[in-house]
Amino acid sequence: MTGQPYFDTAVVKVIDAHTVAETHKKDGKTVTTVAFNVSPDGGKVIVDISDSSASSGAPSVMKFEDTRVSKGPAGSHAISGSWRATKLISASDNGLLTTYALSGSTLKMTNPLGQSFEAPLDGTDAPFKGDPGQTSVSMKKVDDRTIDETDKRDGKVIATARLAVSADGQTMTVSWKDTLRGSSGSFVQVKQ
């Protein structure tokens, strides 16, 4: 597969009328496995993912639920159609923990997956390490509790986010936009 930084081969296997398995490999090594289990009524799917494509350590493991938006063509597999992610059921700690440290006007980020950056808060691009799908990041201070992030791959913007810390400093709301897929959302991180 060309143009895909995380894997170079993908295999999709139909297990039964409600189950599909997907395996991604990079240079012959399995980096991601995904299992899709559609409910008997066809309205929901449970997705189990084990992903080490952007990790130098243990894979990140997640389970979430999608709700059907539209059905596939008549006679197609139960997974066919459009789905919307609606609920995170579980996630491994290494996929959830992010550490930020501010030193002067430079923000440093690290996580257990082996990803990191050190970026000035003036919007200048800085190298993003440990993720083959992202080569640089820029961070721009908006105010004392808000920073705008721009993620790039080879100079092209792939995502943006606004990180807004609560007045008490205990939570951070991250509002993101994936410019490659045209999706957006938000989540709240809790200070440890």
C-alpha positions as CSV (number, residue, x, y, z in Angstrom):
1,M,0.0,0.0,0.0
2,T,1.4,3.4,-0.9
3,G,0.9,6.6,0.9
4,Q,0.2,4.9,4.2
5,P,2.8,5.6,6.9
6,Y,1.6,3.0,9.5
7,F,1.5,-0.2,7.4
8,D,2.3,-1.5,4.0
9,T,-0.1,-4.5,3.8
10,A,-3.6,-5.2,5.1
11,V,-5.5,-8.4,5.2
12,V,-9.3,-8.5,5.9
13,K,-10.9,-11.8,6.8
14,V,-14.6,-12.5,7.2
15,I,-15.0,-14.8,10.2
16,D,-18.8,-15.2,10.1
17,A,-21.9,-13.2,9.2
18,H,-21.3,-10.7,12.0
19,T,-17.5,-10.7,12.5
20,V,-14.6,-9.4,10.5
21,A,-10.9,-9.4,11.4
22,E,-8.3,-7.0,10.0
23,T,-4.5,-7.3,10.2
24,H,-2.0,-4.6,9.2
25,K,1.7,-5.3,8.7
26,K,4.8,-3.1,8.2
27,D,7.9,-4.7,6.7
28,G,6.4,-8.1,7.4
29,K,5.7,-7.4,11.1
30,T,2.1,-7.3,12.4
31,V,1.5,-3.7,13.8
32,T,-2.3,-3.6,14.2
33,T,-5.1,-6.1,14.6
34,V,-8.7,-5.1,14.6
35,A,-11.8,-7.2,15.3
36,F,-15.3,-6.0,14.3
37,N,-18.2,-7.7,16.0
38,V,-21.6,-6.5,14.8
39,S,-24.6,-7.0,17.1
40,P,-27.3,-9.5,16.1
41,D,-29.7,-6.6,15.2
42,G,-27.0,-4.9,13.1
43,G,-27.3,-1.6,14.9
44,K,-24.0,-1.6,16.8
45,V,-20.5,-2.9,16.3
46,I,-17.9,-3.5,19.0
47,V,-14.4,-2.7,17.7
48,D,-11.3,-4.3,19.4
49,I,-7.9,-2.8,18.4
50,S,-4.3,-3.7,19.3
51,D,-2.0,-1.1,17.7
52,S,1.7,-0.8,17.9
53,S,2.1,1.0,14.5
54,A,3.1,4.3,16.3
55,S,4.7,2.8,19.5
56,S,8.2,1.8,20.5
57,G,6.8,-0.2,23.4
58,A,3.7,-2.3,24.2
59,P,0.8,-1.9,21.8
60,S,-2.1,0.5,22.7
61,V,-5.3,-1.5,23.2
62,M,-8.8,-0.1,22.8
63,K,-12.4,-1.3,22.7
64,F,-15.1,1.0,21.5
65,E,-18.7,0.9,20.2
66,D,-20.0,2.3,17.0
67,T,-23.6,3.0,16.1
68,R,-24.9,2.4,12.6
69,V,-25.5,5.5,10.5
70,S,-26.6,3.8,7.3
71,K,-26.8,0.2,6.0
72,G,-24.7,-1.3,3.2
73,P,-26.2,-2.7,-0.1
74,A,-28.8,-5.4,0.1
75,G,-27.1,-8.8,0.7
76,S,-23.8,-7.3,1.9
77,H,-22.0,-8.3,5.1
78,A,-23.3,-6.9,8.4
79,I,-20.3,-4.7,8.7
80,S,-21.1,-2.9,5.4
81,G,-22.5,0.7,5.7
82,S,-21.5,3.8,7.7
83,W,-20.8,3.9,11.4
84,R,-20.2,6.6,14.0
85,A,-18.0,6.0,17.1
86,T,-20.3,6.5,20.1
87,K,-18.6,5.1,23.2
88,L,-15.1,4.2,24.4
89,I,-15.5,1.0,26.4
90,S,-11.9,0.6,27.5
91,A,-8.3,1.7,26.6
92,S,-4.9,0.7,27.9
93,D,-3.1,3.2,30.1
94,N,-0.2,3.6,27.6
95,G,-2.7,5.0,25.0
96,L,-4.2,7.4,27.5
97,L,-1.3,9.0,29.4
98,T,0.3,12.1,28.1
99,T,2.9,14.2,30.0
100,Y,3.3,17.9,29.3
101,A,6.1,20.0,30.8
102,L,6.5,23.8,30.2
103,S,10.0,25.2,30.4
104,G,10.1,28.9,29.7
105,S,8.2,29.2,26.4
106,T,8.8,25.6,25.2
107,L,6.3,22.8,25.7
108,K,7.6,19.3,26.0
109,M,5.3,16.3,25.4
110,T,6.0,12.6,26.1
111,N,3.9,9.5,26.3
112,P,4.5,5.8,27.1
113,L,4.2,4.9,23.3
114,G,7.6,6.6,22.8
115,Q,6.2,9.7,21.1
116,S,7.6,13.1,22.0
117,F,8.2,16.7,21.0
118,E,9.7,19.9,22.3
119,A,8.0,22.9,20.6
120,P,8.2,26.6,21.2
121,L,4.8,28.3,21.9
122,D,5.2,30.7,19.0
123,G,3.8,28.5,16.2
124,T,7.2,27.4,14.9
125,D,7.3,23.8,13.6
126,A,9.3,21.3,15.7
127,P,10.1,17.6,15.1
128,F,7.5,15.1,16.3
129,K,9.3,11.8,17.2
130,G,8.0,8.3,17.4
131,D,5.0,8.4,15.1
132,P,5.6,7.5,11.4
133,G,2.4,9.4,10.4
134,Q,3.4,12.7,11.9
135,T,6.7,14.5,11.2
136,S,6.2,17.9,12.9
137,V,4.1,19.8,15.3
138,S,3.6,23.5,16.1
139,M,2.2,24.9,19.3
140,K,0.8,28.5,19.6
141,K,-0.1,30.0,22.9
142,V,-3.6,31.6,22.8
143,D,-3.8,32.7,26.5
144,D,-2.5,31.5,29.9
145,R,-4.8,28.4,29.7
146,T,-5.1,27.7,26.0
147,I,-2.7,26.4,23.3
148,D,-3.5,25.7,19.6
149,E,-1.7,22.6,18.1
150,T,-1.1,21.9,14.4
151,D,0.1,18.5,13.4
152,K,1.9,17.9,10.0
153,R,3.2,15.1,7.9
154,D,6.0,16.2,5.5
155,G,4.8,19.8,5.7
156,K,1.1,19.2,5.1
157,V,-1.4,19.8,7.9
158,I,-3.0,16.6,9.0
159,A,-4.8,17.7,12.2
160,T,-5.4,20.6,14.5
161,A,-6.3,20.8,18.2
162,R,-7.1,23.3,20.9
163,L,-5.9,22.4,24.4
164,A,-7.8,24.3,27.0
165,V,-6.9,23.9,30.7
166,S,-9.7,24.5,33.3
167,A,-9.4,27.4,35.7
168,D,-8.6,24.9,38.6
169,G,-5.9,23.2,36.5
170,Q,-7.4,19.8,37.0
171,T,-8.7,19.0,33.5
172,M,-7.8,19.8,29.9
173,T,-10.4,19.8,27.1
174,V,-8.9,18.8,23.7
175,S,-11.0,19.8,20.7
176,W,-9.5,18.2,17.6
177,K,-10.0,18.2,13.8
178,D,-8.6,15.5,11.5
179,T,-8.1,17.3,8.2
180,L,-7.3,14.1,6.3
181,R,-10.6,12.4,7.1
182,G,-12.8,15.5,7.7
183,S,-13.7,14.4,11.2
184,S,-13.7,16.3,14.6
185,G,-14.4,15.8,18.2
186,S,-13.3,16.5,21.7
187,F,-12.3,14.7,24.9
188,V,-11.3,15.7,28.4
189,Q,-8.0,14.7,30.0
190,V,-7.7,14.6,33.8
191,K,-4.6,15.6,35.7
192,Q,-2.8,12.8,37.5
